[in-house]
Amino acid sequence: MATSAPPLPDAGPWARLRPWVDLQELPKHLANLLPFCLGTALAFWSSGAVDWTVFGVALLALFLLTDGTYIANEYFDFDNDRLNLTRIGGADQVGITTTGGTRVLVKGLIPRRHALVAAVVAFLLAIPVGLYLQIGLGTGPLTIPLGALALFIGWFYTAPPVRACYRGLGEAFIAVGQGLVVFGGFYVQRGFSLLPLVVSLPWLIALPALKIIREFPDYDADLATGKRGLTVRFGRARMAGVYDTLITLAVLALVPGYYLLHSPWFLLGLVPAWFLLRSAHLVADGRWQEVGQAEAAAVQGFIGMLLLPVALTVAFLGDALIGP
């Protein structure tokens, strides 16, 4: 007598929620949170005050814009991510330093169209938050234009018809977008100033450099799917030299900030500089030709890039709160 198979156990709410958490790449939100905090710290250093209501509302807007960007990128990069088996982290590992997306859509854990809807919703929710910042909290006439530019960059980084990262414009989009984050963090507190752009110059130079080195492991998938970033356009050997040049310039760009601060606190900048130069050394030695060493260079560079706004934030806060 045939018997029916027992029903499969319910996966539970966390198993259903986990793919949505992973899709948002929450650890990588640090790449926007840290420069935003740097802009706020510079506002405090220059004025001695922070409007915490403005900070919280602006942080919410930033979260929504970042979330929309990451989810949209996952949607529009689907074909590339599906083919990318040489990514940092291998076929399955996902972390703050990995490349090639979260694998959530590639594994079919969430329908693609649901991800697209989620990205659109995140961007739409950011609009009233930005309006409240400018109109309700009086953060200045550039607030809405800055938010609109951030939305444009986040959506069209991978979305057609622009598809910036598929046309060799990804590095420029990243530099401008991250510049907006530092400048915006300062602007909503203190208004227009060149101070945040001068201080964050090392960060703005390191970002496109890191985009280049992180394209090295993704090269084959990018080539196969027509994702013509600078590394695909000009080749890894040539871009290795560009990477080392940009990293050197990023470290040298710490100098103007030192003269602005004129305090031993700025020596904290040596910590990210060490990671960045270590990464550049691996590339200069030609080790980028080995998969493991190319990944190591990308990871070291990514750590140094994240530590740049941390070191600068602590330096300016330390000077403001404790003194030189």
Secondary structure, 3 states (H helix, E strand, C coil): CCCCCCCCCCCCHHHHHHHHHHHCCHHHHHHHHHHHHHHHHHHHHHHCCCCHHHHHHHHHHHHHHHHHHHHHHHHHCHHHHHHCCCCCCCCCCCCCCCCCCCCCCCCCCCCHHHHHHHHHHHHHHHHHHHHHHHHHCCCCCCHHHHHHHHHHHHHHCCCCCCCHHHCCCHHHHHHHHHHHHHHHHHHHHHCCCCHHHHHCHHHHHHHHHHHHHHCCCCHHHHHHCCCCCHHHHHCHHHHHHHHHHHHHHHHHCHHHHHHHHCCHHHHHHHHHHHHHHHHHHHHHCCHHHCHHHHHHHHHHHHHHHHHHHHHHHHHHHHHHHCCC
